[in-house]
């Protein structure tokens, strides 16, 4: 299957690259959504719009307080990242106008916010707690009228460092995220003290993050549509090319290859089997490429998160993979049977519809209904089994999803209560978990489709890789232009593949230009097989067949068949009009050629009695015309080609004696310079042939004119007397 898909997909490499690029950006967008949702909860709701502890603006006195709770290196970093704005040296930002008269420290534009936040978070929390009276300063035994800040400023460095180390110990159990979340309270308090509208800040933050979510969701939706469109177009074009090649290969089959495939099987392979590949290609791009990228990204985000709940995802994946593996073992063998059952349904339906007249004539409708019902029920049982198995899978998966969600909420709530996890992070973890599980689910579902597509691919390859028994020669010869219409059989023997006995034995005869060569014999004597060797529908087993002095195996098939006008035993018309069927042999035939062929074939009445004449519609298989009309139109189609050789394989069997006689007279009159080979069952059709060959059990047992054979060929005499009386034969 991989080889087949690669062969047909490689020409669409640019489209594949575009799809993969789009899928990459889609996964980035999908993975961004949980992060943004976490920000809305953590920043927009919980922190009231404060992104992190890196405060944007702070009063000078508060800034000085912060410096007391950090070491000298950290003080240097903060001073480098903030600048003091005063009324004397700069204008206040617009949002600060009218709120304060004291100096403010503003955060520089190009700073490492994570570094600043890590340094400033603890001092912000401590100063906020002190200012709010949440810390009892009496425990420090401060002198009268001396604040803790003043005491810290006057401490020696060793004492101050011990004090700071004690503070760090108290915050050791808090994660950076939780520290930042707690510090956001102090940041908000400072903003309110400055006079900023913190409510509007919260709304602005939520709206900003919400717009980002909408944009990423819109991008994901647009990419989904584009990928679906490109994948569907690519799959349609690939399967169109496969179907074209399969049909082209079938057209190149000889009868030997056709004998190895039933018509119903070829229809299924060209239709349903290729459709299975089309579905796989679409799913392959939508899931097989997209899901691993999404799963990998989600796993990376989960591993980088602070949520200690990855064991929940691992447990869920083990349960899901075990469930899918069990389903695989149960369902997989059924896919191989489904395609065979479709073949059988097509076969039964085709036989019943093709032989509808026989079915009605023998009143066996009930029997045919029973046959079709049995085949249909067998297919339905397998399909129902597979469908029910897949249907059971989805409720179980929903139960697992719900269970995973419940476990995340239960365990996450404990972590939130301990201060180790934020609500938004838990919700993001939940979404990442669903993405991971769904990705694995989609991958597995795609792999469930692969076995059926693999079976279909194998069946398609059987057709595409079928070795042809009849091929054009590497160095083809050309026909001798001085010889036309000469057919010579030299010691020809023929046996069907895997057959023990020869169907034709030691066939020797020559059909010359301007002569009528007739072939007659009992049913199964090898008449049709013999003439099928001339256009190379089969190749001889021994001996050779010469056309215009050249072995038919040494010329191109198209050149050989271009010199032959062939009318098969079963008249075949194609959907279209009378004119389109006639032009099937010669597209550029003019009206005069059409009229001549129609007149010679005694089909003028067919055209004239139709309301639209040549434009009269012909339904599928010519079902809206009689058997005799089909034969005459088939003969007219061969006549329009105007080749050197005409072969009629019992093509007059549906004609009445008068029409038969008129048609043969017209042929001999208008095509006296052509070579005519007629296979017939009726003596009356070949009475005036220049040469009659009598076949019996694959051998020529009589050769000559009618009169000669009546004298010296017992087989011919038996056929003649079975059809006509002695008196009738005496007057022919």
For each residue, the residues with C-beta under 8 A, 3 or more apart:
1: 4 5 450 453 454 457 458
2: 5 6
3: 6 7
4: 1 7 8 242 277 457 460 461 464
5: 1 2 8 9 238 277 281 457
6: 2 3 9 10
7: 3 4 10
8: 4 5 11 238 241 242
9: 5 6 12 13 16 234 238 281
10: 6 7 13
11: 8
12: 9 15 16 234 237 238
13: 9 10 16 17
14: 17 18
15: 12 18 19 230 233 234
16: 9 12 13 19 20 234 285
17: 13 14 20 21
18: 14 15 21 22 230
19: 15 16 22 23 227 230 231 234 285 289
20: 16 17 23 24 289
21: 17 18 24 25
22: 18 19 25 26 223 226 227 230
23: 19 20 26 27 223 227 285 289 290 293
24: 20 21 27 28 293
25: 21 22 28 29 219 223
26: 22 23 29 30 219 220 223 224 227 290
27: 23 24 30 31 290 293 294 297
28: 24 25 31 32 297
29: 25 26 32 33 216 217 219 220 223
30: 26 27 33 216 220 294 435
31: 27 28 34 35 294 297 298 301 432 435
32: 28 29 35 36 216
33: 29 30 36 37 213 216 217 220 431
34: 31 37 38 301 427 428 431 432 435
35: 31 32 38 39 301 428
36: 32 33 39 40 209 212 213 216
37: 33 34 40 41 213 424 427 428 431
38: 34 35 41 42 422 424 425 427 428
39: 35 36 42 43 44 209 424
40: 36 37 43 44 45 206 209 210 213 424
41: 37 38 44 45 46 422 423 424 427
42: 38 39 45 46 47 177 181 422 423 424 425
43: 39 40 46 47 49 50 51 205 209 424
44: 39 40 41 47 48 49 202 205 206 209
45: 40 41 42 48 202 206 424
46: 41 42 43 181 184 422 423 424
47: 42 43 44 50 51 181 184 188
48: 44 45 184 188 198 201 202
49: 43 44 198 201 202 203 204 205 206
50: 43 47 184 187 188 201
51: 43 47 54 113 205
52: 113 114 117 180 184
53: 116 117 118 120 121 124 179 180 183 184 187
54: 51 107 111 113 114 116 117 120
55: 58 107 120 124 187 190
56: 106 107
57: 93 96 104 105 106 107 190 191 194 196
58: 55 62 63 66 82 104 105 190
59: 62 63 100 102 103 104 105 190 193 194
60: 63 64 84 102 103 104 105
61: 64 65 102
62: 58 59 65 66 127 190 193
63: 58 59 60 66 67 78 82 105
64: 60 61 67 68
65: 61 62 68 69 123 127 149
66: 58 62 63 69 70 78 120 123 124 127
67: 63 64 70 75 78 123
68: 64 65 123 149 152 153 160
69: 65 66 122 123 126 127 152 164 167
70: 66 67 74 75 78 119 122 123 164
71: 74 75 161 164
72: 75 76
73: 76 77
74: 70 71 77 78 119
75: 67 70 71 72 78 79
76: 72 73 79 80
77: 73 74 80 81 115 116 119
78: 63 66 67 70 74 75 81 82 116 119 120
79: 75 76 82
80: 76 77
81: 77 78 107 108 111 112 116
82: 58 63 78 79 105 106 107 108
83: 105 106 108
84: 60 103 104 105
85: 89 90 92 103 104 105 106
86: 89 90 103
87: 92 101
88:
89: 85 86
90: 85 86
91:
92: 85 87 96 97 100 104
93: 57 96 97 106
94: 97
95: 196
96: 57 92 93 99 100 104 194 195 196
97: 92 93 94
98: 195
99: 96 194 195 196
100: 59 92 96 104 194 195
101: 87
102: 59 60 61
103: 59 60 84 85 86
104: 57 58 59 60 84 85 92 96 100 194
105: 57 58 59 60 63 82 83 84 85
106: 56 57 82 83 85 93
107: 54 55 56 57 81 82 111 116
108: 81 82 83 111
109:
110:
111: 54 81 107 108 115 116
112: 81 115 116
113: 51 52 54 116 117
114: 52 54 117 118
115: 77 111 112 118 119
116: 53 54 77 78 81 107 111 112 113 119 120
117: 52 53 54 113 114 120 121 180 183
118: 53 114 115 121 176
119: 70 74 77 78 115 116 123
120: 53 54 55 66 78 116 117 123 124 183
121: 53 117 118 124 125 176 179 180 182 183
122: 69 70 125 126 167 168 171 179 183
123: 65 66 67 68 69 70 119 120 126 127
124: 53 55 66 120 121 127 128 183 186 187 190
125: 121 122 128 129 171 179 182 183 186
126: 69 122 123 129 130 135 167
127: 62 65 66 69 123 124 130 131 186
128: 124 125 131 132 134 185 186 189
129: 125 126 132 134 135
130: 126 127 133 134 135 137 148 149
131: 127 128 189
132: 128 129 189
133: 130
134: 128 129 130
135: 126 129 130 148
136: 139
137: 130 140 142 147 148
138: 141 142
139: 136
140: 137 148 151
141: 138
142: 137 138 146 147 148 151
143: 146 151
144:
145:
146: 142 143 150 151
147: 137 142 150 151
148: 130 135 137 140 142 151 152
149: 65 68 130 152 153
150: 146 147 153 154
151: 140 142 143 146 147 148 154 155
152: 68 69 148 149 155 160 163
153: 68 149 150
154: 150 151
155: 151 152 159 160 163
156: 159 160
157: 160 161
158: 161 162
159: 155 156 162 163
160: 68 152 155 156 157 163 164
161: 71 157 158 164 165
162: 158 159 165 166
163: 152 155 159 160 166 167
164: 69 70 71 160 161 167 168
165: 161 162 168 169
166: 162 163 169 170
167: 69 122 126 163 164 170 171
168: 122 164 165 171 172
169: 165 166 172
170: 166 167
171: 122 125 167 168 174 179
172: 168 169
173: 419
174: 171 178 179 182 419
175: 178 179 306 419 420
176: 118 121 179 180
177: 42 180 181 306 422 425
178: 174 175 181 182 419 420 421 422
179: 53 121 122 125 171 174 175 176 182 183
180: 52 53 117 121 176 177 183 184
181: 42 46 47 177 178 184 422
182: 121 125 174 178 179 185
183: 53 117 120 121 122 124 125 179 180 186 187
184: 46 47 48 50 52 53 180 181 187 188
185: 128 182 188 189
186: 124 125 127 128 183 189 190
187: 50 53 55 124 183 184 190 191
188: 47 48 50 184 185 191 192 198
189: 128 131 132 185 186 192 193
190: 55 57 58 59 62 124 186 187 193 194
191: 57 187 188 194 196 198 201
192: 188 189 195 196 198
193: 59 62 189 190
194: 57 59 96 99 100 104 190 191
195: 96 98 99 100 192
196: 57 95 96 99 191 192 201
197: 200 201
198: 48 49 188 191 192 201 202
199: 202 203
200: 197 203 204
201: 48 49 50 191 196 197 198 204 205
202: 44 45 48 49 198 199 205 206
203: 49 199 200 206 207
204: 49 200 201 207 208
205: 43 44 49 51 201 202 208 209
206: 40 44 45 49 202 203 209 210
207: 203 204 210 211
208: 204 205 211 212
209: 36 39 40 43 44 205 206 212 213
210: 40 206 207 213 214
211: 207 208 214 215
212: 36 208 209 215 216
213: 33 36 37 40 209 210 216 217
214: 210 211 217 218
215: 211 212 218 219
216: 29 30 32 33 36 212 213 219 220
217: 29 33 213 214 220 221
218: 214 215 221 222
219: 25 26 29 215 216 222 223
220: 26 29 30 33 216 217 223 224
221: 217 218 224 225
222: 218 219 225 226
223: 22 23 25 26 29 219 220 226 227
224: 26 220 221 227 228
225: 221 222 228 229
226: 22 222 223 229 230
227: 19 22 23 26 223 224 230 231 285 286 290
228: 224 225 231 232 282 286
229: 225 226 232 233
230: 15 18 19 22 226 227 233 234 285
231: 19 227 228 234 235 281 282 285 286
232: 228 229 235 236 282
233: 15 229 230 236 237
234: 9 12 15 16 19 230 231 237 238 281 285
235: 231 232 238 239 278 279 281 282
236: 232 233 239 240 278
237: 12 233 234 240 241
238: 5 8 9 12 234 235 241 242 277 278 281
239: 235 236 242 243 274 275 277 278 281
240: 236 237 243 244
241: 8 237 238 244 245
242: 4 8 238 239 245 246 274 277 460
243: 239 240 246 247 270 274
244: 240 241 247 248
245: 241 242 248 249 464
246: 242 243 249 250 269 270 274 460 463 464
247: 243 244 250 251 270
248: 244 245 251 252
249: 245 246 252 253 463 464 466
250: 246 247 253 266 270 463
251: 247 248
252: 248 249 468
253: 249 250 256 257 258 466 468
254: 257 258 468 469 470 536 537 538 539
255: 258 259 532 537 538
256: 253 259 260 469 470 496 497 538
257: 253 254 260 261 466 468 469
258: 253 254 255 261
259: 255 256 496 497
260: 256 257 466
261: 257 258 265 266 269 463
262: 265 266 343 347
263: 266 267 350
264: 267 268 343 344 346 347 350
265: 261 262 268 269 343 346 347
266: 250 261 262 263 269 270 463
267: 263 264 270 271 346 350
268: 264 265 271 272 273 339 342 343 346 459
269: 246 261 265 266 272 273 274 456 459 460 462 463
270: 243 246 247 250 266 267 273 274
271: 267 268 274 275
272: 268 269 275 276 339 342 456
273: 268 269 270 276 277 339 456 457 459 460
274: 239 242 243 246 269 270 271 277 278 456 460
275: 239 271 272 278 279
276: 272 273 279 280 449 452 453 456
277: 4 5 238 239 242 273 274 280 281 453 456 457 460
278: 235 236 238 239 274 275 281 282
279: 235 275 276 282 283 449 453
280: 276 277 283 284 446 449 450 453
281: 5 9 231 234 235 238 239 277 278 284 285
282: 228 231 232 235 278 279 285 286
283: 279 280 286 287 288 445 446 449
284: 280 281 287 288 289 446
285: 16 19 23 227 230 231 234 281 282 288 289 290
286: 227 228 231 282 283 289 290
287: 283 284 290 291 442 443 445 446
288: 283 284 285 291 292 443 446
289: 19 20 23 284 285 286 292 293
290: 23 26 27 227 285 286 287 293 294 442
291: 287 288 294 295 438 439 440 442 443 446
292: 288 289 295 296 439 443
293: 23 24 27 289 290 296 297
294: 27 30 31 290 291 297 298 435 439
295: 291 292 298 299 435 436 439 440 443
296: 292 293 299 300
297: 27 28 31 293 294 300 301
298: 31 294 295 301 302 432 433 435 436 439
299: 295 296 302 303 436
300: 296 297 303 304
301: 31 34 35 297 298 304 305 428 432
302: 298 299 305 307 310 313 429 432 433 436
303: 299 300 310
304: 300 301
305: 301 302 425 428 429 432
306: 175 177 420 421 425
307: 302 310 412 415 421 425 426 429
308: 415 420
309: 312 313 407 408 411 412 415 429
310: 302 303 307 313 314
311: 314 315
312: 309 315 316 404 407 408 411 433
313: 302 309 310 316 317 404 433 436 437
314: 310 311 317 318
315: 311 312 318 319
316: 312 313 319 320 400 403 404 433 437
317: 313 314 320 321 436 437 440
318: 314 315 321 322
319: 315 316 322 323 400
320: 316 317 323 324 397 400 437 440 441 444
321: 317 318 324 325 440 444
322: 318 319 325 326
323: 319 320 326 327 393 396 397
324: 320 321 327 328 393 441 444 448
325: 321 322 328 329
326: 322 323 329 330
327: 323 324 330 331 389 390 393 448
328: 324 325 331 332 447 448
329: 325 326 332
330: 326 327 389
331: 327 328 334 335 385 386 389 390 448
332: 328 329 335 451
333: 336 337
334: 331 337 338 382 385 386
335: 331 332 338 339 386 451 452 455
336: 333 339 340 451 455
337: 333 334 340 341 382
338: 334 335 341 342 379 382 383 386 452
339: 268 272 273 335 336 342 343 452 455 456 459
340: 336 337 343 344
341: 337 338 344 345 375 378 379 382
342: 268 272 338 339 345 346 379
343: 262 264 265 268 339 340 346 347
344: 264 340 341 347 348 375 378 379
345: 341 342 348 349 372 375 376 379
346: 264 265 267 268 342 343 349 350
347: 262 264 265 343 344 350 351 375
348: 344 345 351 352 368 371 372 375
349: 345 346 352 353 372
350: 263 264 267 346 347 353 354
351: 347 348 354 355
352: 348 349 355 356 359 368 371 372
353: 349 350 356
354: 350 351
355: 351 352 358 359
356: 352 353 359 360
357: 360 361
358: 355 361 362
359: 352 355 356 362 364 365 368
360: 356 357 363 365
361: 357 358
362: 358 359
363: 360
364: 359 367 368
365: 359 360 368 369
366: 369 370
367: 364 370 371
368: 348 352 359 364 365 371 372
369: 365 366 372 373
370: 366 367 373 374
371: 348 352 367 368 374 375
372: 345 348 349 352 368 369 375 376
373: 369 370 376 377
374: 370 371 377 378
375: 341 344 345 347 348 371 372 378 379
376: 345 372 373 379 380
377: 373 374 380 381
378: 341 344 374 375 381 382
379: 338 341 342 344 345 375 376 382 383
380: 376 377 383 384
381: 377 378 384 385
382: 334 337 338 341 378 379 385 386
383: 338 379 380 386 387
384: 380 381 387 388
385: 331 334 381 382 388 389
386: 331 334 335 338 382 383 389 390
387: 383 384 390 391
388: 384 385 391 392
389: 327 330 331 385 386 392 393
390: 327 331 386 387 393 394 448
391: 387 388 394 395
392: 388 389 395 396
393: 323 324 327 389 390 396 397
394: 390 391 397 398
395: 391 392 398 399
396: 323 392 393 399 400
397: 320 323 393 394 400 401 441
398: 394 395 401 402
399: 395 396 402 403
400: 316 319 320 396 397 403 404 437
401: 397 398 404 405 434 437
402: 398 399 405 406
403: 316 399 400 406 407
404: 312 313 316 400 401 407 408 433 434 437
405: 401 402 408 409 430 434
406: 402 403 409 410
407: 309 312 403 404 410 411
408: 309 312 404 405 411 412 426 429 430 433
409: 405 406 412 413 426 430
410: 406 407 413 414
411: 309 312 407 408 414 415
412: 307 309 408 409 415 416 421 426 429 430
413: 409 410 416 417 426
414: 410 411 417 418
415: 307 308 309 411 412 418 420 421 426
416: 412 413 419 420 421 422 423 426
417: 413 414
418: 414 415 421
419: 173 174 175 178 416
420: 175 178 306 308 415 416
421: 178 306 307 412 415 416 418 425 426
422: 38 41 42 46 177 178 181 416 425 426
423: 41 42 46 416 426 427
424: 37 38 39 40 41 42 43 45 46 427 428
425: 38 42 177 305 306 307 421 422 428 429
426: 307 408 409 412 413 415 416 421 422 423 429 430
427: 34 37 38 41 423 424 430 431
428: 34 35 37 38 301 305 424 425 431 432
429: 302 305 307 309 408 412 425 426 432 433
430: 405 408 409 412 426 427 433 434
431: 33 34 37 427 428 434 435
432: 31 34 298 301 302 305 428 429 435 436
433: 298 302 312 313 316 404 408 429 430 436 437
434: 401 404 405 430 431 437 438
435: 30 31 34 294 295 298 431 432 438 439
436: 295 298 299 302 313 317 432 433 439 440
437: 313 316 317 320 400 401 404 433 434 440 441
438: 291 434 435 441 442
439: 291 292 294 295 298 435 436 442 443
440: 291 295 317 320 321 436 437 443 444
441: 320 324 397 437 438 444 445
442: 287 290 291 438 439 445 446
443: 287 288 291 292 295 439 440 446 447
444: 320 321 324 440 441 447 448
445: 283 287 441 442 448 449
446: 280 283 284 287 288 291 442 443 449 450
447: 328 443 444 450
448: 324 327 328 331 390 444 445 451
449: 276 279 280 283 445 446 452 453
450: 1 280 446 447 453 454
451: 332 335 336 448 454 455
452: 276 335 338 339 449 455 456
453: 1 276 277 279 280 449 450 456 457
454: 1 450 451 457 458
455: 335 336 339 451 452 458 459
456: 269 272 273 274 276 277 339 452 453 459 460
457: 1 4 5 273 277 453 454 460 461
458: 1 454 455 461 462
459: 268 269 273 339 455 456 462 463
460: 4 242 246 269 273 274 277 456 457 463 464
461: 4 457 458 464 465
462: 269 458 459 465 466
463: 246 249 250 261 266 269 459 460 466
464: 4 245 246 249 460 461
465: 461 462
466: 249 253 257 260 462 463
467:
468: 252 253 254 257 471
469: 254 256 257 497 539
470: 254 256 536 537 538 539 557
471: 468
472: 476 556 557
473: 476 477 553 554 555 556
474:
475:
476: 472 473 554 555 556 559
477: 473 550 554 555
478: 550 555 559
479: 483 547 548 549 550 555 559 563
480: 483 548 549 550
481: 484
482:
483: 479 480 486 548 549
484: 481 513 548 644
485: 511 512 513 514 548 644 645 673 674 675
486: 483 510 511 512 513 546 547 548 549 675
487: 510 511 517 534 545 546 547 645 675 677
488: 509 510 511 545 546 547
489: 492 507 508 509 510 543 545
490: 508 543 544 545 546
491: 506 507 508 542 543 544
492: 489 504 506 507 508 533 540 542 543 544 545
493: 502 504 505 506 507 540 541 542 543
494: 502 503 504 529 533 538 540 541 542
495: 499 500 501 502 503 541
496: 256 259 499 503
497: 256 259 469
498:
499: 495 496 502 503
500: 495
501: 495
502: 493 494 495 499 505 541 698
503: 494 495 496 499 526 529 698
504: 492 493 494 507 526 529 530 533 698 699
505: 493 502 698 699
506: 491 492 493 699 700
507: 489 491 492 493 504 530 543 699 700
508: 489 490 491 492 700
509: 488 489 517 691 693 700 703
510: 486 487 488 489
511: 485 486 487 488 515 517 645 675 677 691
512: 485 486 515 675
513: 484 485 486 644 673 674 675
514: 485 672 673 674 675
515: 511 512 675 676 690 691
516: 668 676 677 678 686 688 689 690 691
517: 487 509 511 675 676 677 678 689 690 691 692 693
518: 677 678 679 680 685 686 689 691 692 693
519: 527 530 531 677 678 679 680 692 693 695
520: 527 679 680 681 683 686 692 693 694 695 716 719
521: 525 526 527 694 695 696 715 719
522: 525 696 715 719
523:
524:
525: 521 522 695 696 697 698
526: 503 504 521 529 530 695 697 698
527: 519 520 521 530 531 649 650 679 695
528: 531 532 569 649 650 679
529: 494 503 504 526 532 533 538
530: 504 507 519 526 527 533 695
531: 519 527 528 534 647 649 677 679
532: 255 528 529 535 537 538
533: 492 494 504 529 530 536 537 538 539 540 545
534: 487 531 545 547 552 564 645 647 677
535: 532 560 561 564 566 647
536: 254 470 533 539 552 553 557 560 561
537: 254 255 470 532 533
538: 254 255 256 470 494 529 532 533
539: 254 469 470 533 536 553
540: 492 493 494 533 543 544 545
541: 493 494 495 502
542: 491 492 493 494
543: 489 490 491 492 493 507 540
544: 490 491 492 540 551 552 553
545: 487 488 489 490 492 533 534 540 551 552
546: 486 487 488 490 549 550 551 552
547: 479 486 487 488 534 550 552 555 560 563 645
548: 479 480 483 484 485 486 563 644
549: 479 480 483 486 546
550: 477 478 479 480 546 547 554 555
551: 544 545 546 554 555
552: 534 536 544 545 546 547 555 560
553: 473 536 539 544
554: 473 476 477 550 551
555: 473 476 477 478 479 547 550 551 552 559 560
556: 472 473 476 559 560
557: 470 472 536 560 561
558: 561 562
559: 476 478 479 555 556 562 563
560: 535 536 547 552 555 556 557 563 564
561: 535 536 557 558 564 566
562: 558 559 643
563: 479 547 548 559 560 643 644 645
564: 534 535 560 561 643 644 645 646 647
565: 585 638 639 641 642 643 645 646 647
566: 535 561 638 647 649
567: 571 631 634 635 637 638 646 647 648 649 651
568: 571 572 634 649 651
569: 528 649 650 651 679
570:
571: 567 568 622 627 630 631 633 634 651 654
572: 568 621 622 630 634
573: 581 618 621 622 625 630 633 634
574: 580 581 584 618 622
575: 618 619 620
576: 580 581 617 618
577: 580 581 612 614 615 616 617 618
578: 581 582 606 607 610 613 614 615 616 618 633
579: 582 583 594 614 615
580: 574 576 577 583 584 618
581: 573 574 576 577 578 584 618 633 637
582: 578 579 585 589 594 597 598 614 633 636 637 640
583: 579 580 586 587 589 594 640
584: 574 580 581 637
585: 565 582 589 637 638 640 641
586: 583 589 593 640 641 642
587: 583
588:
589: 582 583 585 586 593 594 640
590: 593 594
591: 594 595
592: 595 596
593: 586 589 590 596 597 640 642
594: 579 582 583 589 590 591 597 598 614 640
595: 591 592 598 599
596: 592 593 599 600 639 670
597: 582 593 594 600 601 636 637 639 640
598: 582 594 595 601 603 604 606 607 636
599: 595 596 602 603 604 666
600: 596 597 636 639 663 666 667 670
601: 597 598 632 633 635 636 639 663
602: 599 605 632 655 659 662 663 666
603: 598 599 606 607 629 632 633 635 636
604: 598 599 607 608
605: 602 608 609
606: 578 598 603 609 610 625 629 632 633
607: 578 598 603 604 610 613 614 616
608: 604 605 613
609: 605 606
610: 578 606 607 613 616
611: 616
612: 577 615 616 617
613: 578 607 608 610 616
614: 577 578 579 582 594 607
615: 577 578 579 612
616: 577 578 607 610 611 612 613
617: 576 577 612 624
618: 573 574 575 576 577 578 580 581 622 624 625
619: 575 622 623 624
620: 575 623
621: 572 573
622: 571 572 573 574 618 619 625 629 630 633
623: 619 620
624: 617 618 619
625: 573 606 618 622 629 630 633
626: 629 630 654
627: 571 630 631 654
628: 631 632 654 655 656 659
629: 603 606 622 625 626 632 633
630: 571 572 573 622 625 626 627 633 634 654
631: 567 571 627 628 634 635 651 652 653 654 655
632: 601 602 603 606 628 629 635 636 655 659 663
633: 571 573 578 581 582 601 603 606 622 625 629 630 636 637
634: 567 568 571 572 573 630 631 637 638 651
635: 567 601 603 631 632 638 639 648 651 663
636: 582 597 598 600 601 603 632 633 639 640
637: 567 581 582 584 585 597 633 634 640 641
638: 565 566 567 585 634 635 641 646
639: 565 596 597 600 601 635 636 642 646 671
640: 582 583 585 586 589 593 594 597 636 637
641: 565 585 586 637 638
642: 565 586 593 639
643: 562 563 564 565 646 674
644: 484 485 513 548 563 564 674 675
645: 485 487 511 534 547 563 564 565 674 675 676 677
646: 564 565 567 638 639 643 667 671 674 675 676 677
647: 531 534 535 564 565 566 567 677 679
648: 567 635 651 652 676 677 678 679 680
649: 527 528 531 566 567 568 569 679
650: 527 528 569 653 679 680 681
651: 567 568 569 571 631 634 635 648 678
652: 631 648 655 660 663 664 678 680 682 685
653: 631 650 680 681 682
654: 571 626 627 628 630 631
655: 602 628 631 632 652 659 660 663
656: 628 659 660
657: 660 661 684
658: 661 662
659: 602 628 632 655 656 662 663
660: 652 655 656 657 663 664 682 684 685
661: 657 658 664 665 684
662: 602 658 659 665 666
663: 600 601 602 632 635 652 655 659 660 666 667
664: 652 660 661 667 668 685 688
665: 661 662 668 669
666: 599 600 602 662 663 669 670
667: 600 646 663 664 670 671 676
668: 516 664 665 671 672 676 688
669: 665 666 672
670: 596 600 666 667
671: 639 646 667 668 674 676
672: 514 668 669
673: 485 513 514
674: 485 513 514 643 644 645 646 671
675: 485 486 487 511 512 513 514 515 517 644 645 646
676: 515 516 517 645 646 648 667 668 671
677: 487 511 516 517 518 519 531 534 645 646 647 648
678: 516 517 518 519 648 651 652 685 686 689
679: 518 519 520 527 528 531 569 647 648 649 650
680: 518 519 520 648 650 652 653 685 686
681: 520 650 653 685
682: 652 653 660 685 686 723
683: 520 686 687 706 719 720 723 724
684: 657 660 661 687 723 724 732
685: 518 652 660 664 678 680 681 682
686: 516 518 520 678 680 682 683 689 692 706
687: 683 684 706 732
688: 516 664 668 706
689: 516 517 518 678 686 692 705 706
690: 515 516 517 705
691: 509 511 515 516 517 518 703 704 705
692: 517 518 519 520 686 689 702 703 704 705 706 709 716
693: 509 517 518 519 520 700 702 703
694: 520 521 700 701 702 703 709 713 715 716 719
695: 519 520 521 525 526 527 530 698 699 700 701
696: 521 522 525 699 701 715
697: 525 526
698: 502 503 504 505 525 526 695
699: 504 505 506 507 695 696
700: 506 507 508 509 693 694 695 703
701: 694 695 696 713 715
702: 692 693 694 709 712 713 715 716
703: 509 691 692 693 694 700 709
704: 691 692 707 708 709 712 713
705: 689 690 691 692 708 709
706: 683 686 687 688 689 692 709 710 732
707: 704 710 711
708: 704 705 711 712
709: 692 694 702 703 704 705 706 712 713 716 717
710: 706 707 713 716 717 720 729
711: 707 708
712: 702 704 708 709
713: 694 701 702 704 709 710 716 717
714: 717 718
715: 521 522 694 696 701 702 718 719
716: 520 692 694 702 709 710 713 719 720
717: 709 710 713 714 720 721
718: 714 715 721 722
719: 520 521 522 683 694 715 716 722 723
720: 683 710 716 717 723 724 729
721: 717 718 724 725 726 729
722: 718 719
723: 682 683 684 719 720
724: 683 684 720 721 728 729 732
725: 721 728 729
726: 721 729 730
727: 730 731
728: 724 725 731 732
729: 710 720 721 724 725 726 732
730: 726 727
731: 727 728
732: 684 687 706 724 728 729
